[in-house]
Amino acid sequence: MIQKRIKSLKELREFAKQFLKCLKGNEIILLYGNLGAGKTTFTKYLVSSIDESLEDEVNSPTFTVMNIYETEKFPIYHIDLYRVKDFDITDIIGTGLIIIEWAEYMDFEDIEYPIIKVKINIKEDERIFNIEEENDKDLEECLRQDN
């Protein structure tokens, strides 16, 4: 597991850039955290690290359930399970990066693709990102090398 402490939006943007460098584009990123923890902001910075023009397009898909961002590297599927609690992702697995907010509402046990769990906790003036990989350890290794 990797732990990253973030104290500002600038630090979060830099961490998202570093995180993106370690992705292949077929991963499933599961985001956990309370309301206001920074799940959507982290997603916004990941997407804009590939294509700055998309930064203002990234918003929480709470009511649309899924937003798709077409980037030059790979498509990004941004899903929010807060309202629906379940969503069939079988058609999009392996076709791009999948980012799921409120991942605790769904079971991802039988998925063979790389899964990255990002748990965001708020503690005083910082966000603590705990990152754990399943089915692959390339991201953790890559993030360790960049530190």
C-alpha positions in Angstrom: 0.0 0.0 0.0 1.1 3.5 -0.8 0.1 6.5 1.4 0.2 10.1 0.2 -0.6 13.1 2.3 -2.0 16.1 0.4 -2.2 19.6 1.9 -3.3 21.7 -1.1 -4.9 21.6 -4.5 -1.5 22.2 -6.0 -0.1 19.1 -4.3 -3.2 17.1 -5.5 -2.7 18.3 -9.1 1.0 17.2 -9.0 0.1 13.9 -7.4 -2.5 13.2 -10.1 0.1 13.9 -12.8 2.5 11.5 -11.1 -0.3 8.9 -10.7 -1.3 9.2 -14.4 2.3 8.5 -15.5 2.0 5.1 -13.9 -1.3 4.1 -15.6 -1.6 1.9 -18.7 -5.3 2.9 -19.4 -7.0 -0.4 -18.7 -7.3 -0.1 -14.9 -10.3 0.3 -12.7 -9.8 3.0 -10.1 -12.2 2.6 -7.1 -12.6 5.8 -5.1 -13.7 5.7 -1.5 -14.3 8.7 0.8 -16.9 10.8 2.5 -18.7 13.7 0.7 -16.2 16.4 0.1 -13.2 14.1 0.4 -11.9 15.0 -3.1 -12.9 12.1 -5.3 -14.2 14.3 -8.1 -11.4 16.8 -7.8 -8.8 14.0 -8.0 -10.6 12.7 -11.1 -10.6 16.2 -12.6 -6.9 16.5 -12.2 -6.2 13.0 -13.6 -8.3 13.8 -16.7 -6.7 17.3 -17.2 -3.2 15.8 -16.8 -3.9 14.1 -20.2 -5.9 16.9 -21.8 -6.1 20.3 -20.1 -9.0 21.4 -22.2 -11.2 18.8 -20.4 -10.7 20.1 -16.9 -13.9 22.2 -16.9 -15.8 19.3 -18.4 -15.1 17.0 -15.5 -17.9 17.0 -12.9 -19.5 14.5 -10.6 -21.7 12.1 -12.6 -24.1 11.7 -9.6 -27.2 12.3 -11.8 -25.9 11.1 -15.2 -24.3 8.0 -13.5 -21.4 8.0 -16.1 -19.4 10.6 -17.9 -17.1 9.7 -20.7 -14.0 11.8 -21.5 -12.3 11.1 -24.8 -8.5 11.8 -24.4 -5.6 11.2 -26.8 -4.3 8.4 -24.6 -7.5 6.4 -23.8 -11.1 7.0 -23.0 -11.9 7.6 -19.3 -15.2 6.4 -17.9 -16.2 8.3 -14.8 -18.9 6.6 -12.8 -20.7 7.6 -9.6 -22.6 4.9 -7.7 -23.9 7.2 -5.0 -27.5 7.1 -6.3 -27.6 3.8 -8.3 -25.6 1.5 -6.0 -25.0 -0.9 -8.9 -23.9 -0.5 -12.5 -22.9 -3.0 -15.2 -19.3 -2.2 -16.4 -18.7 -5.4 -18.3 -19.0 -3.7 -21.7 -16.4 -1.1 -20.9 -13.8 -3.1 -18.9 -10.5 -3.2 -20.8 -11.6 -0.4 -23.2 -10.2 2.5 -21.2 -9.6 3.8 -17.7 -12.6 3.4 -15.4 -12.9 5.6 -12.4 -15.7 4.8 -9.9 -16.8 7.1 -7.1 -18.6 5.5 -4.1 -17.1 2.1 -5.0 -18.2 0.7 -1.7 -21.7 0.2 -3.2 -20.6 -2.5 -5.6 -18.6 -5.8 -5.5 -15.5 -5.9 -7.7 -14.2 -9.3 -6.4 -14.4 -11.3 -9.7 -12.8 -8.7 -12.0 -9.5 -9.8 -13.6 -8.3 -6.4 -14.7 -6.0 -4.2 -12.5 -8.0 -2.7 -9.7 -6.7 0.3 -7.8 -8.4 1.2 -4.5 -7.9 4.8 -3.5 -9.3 5.6 0.0 -9.3 9.3 0.8 -9.5 10.4 4.4 -9.8 14.0 5.7 -7.6 14.7 8.7 -7.4 18.3 9.9 -5.8 20.3 7.1 -4.9 17.4 4.8 -6.2 14.6 2.7 -4.6 11.2 3.2 -4.7 9.0 0.1 -4.2 5.3 0.8 -3.6 3.4 -2.5 -3.8 -0.3 -2.9 -3.6 -2.4 -6.0 -5.2 -5.8 -6.8 -4.3 -8.1 -9.7 -1.2 -6.0 -10.6 1.5 -4.1 -8.6 2.9 -1.9 -11.3 1.3 1.3 -10.0 2.6 0.9 -6.5 6.1 0.2 -7.8 5.9 3.2 -10.2 4.7 5.5 -7.5 7.5 4.4 -5.1 10.1 5.1 -7.8 8.7 8.7 -8.3 8.9 9.5 -4.6 
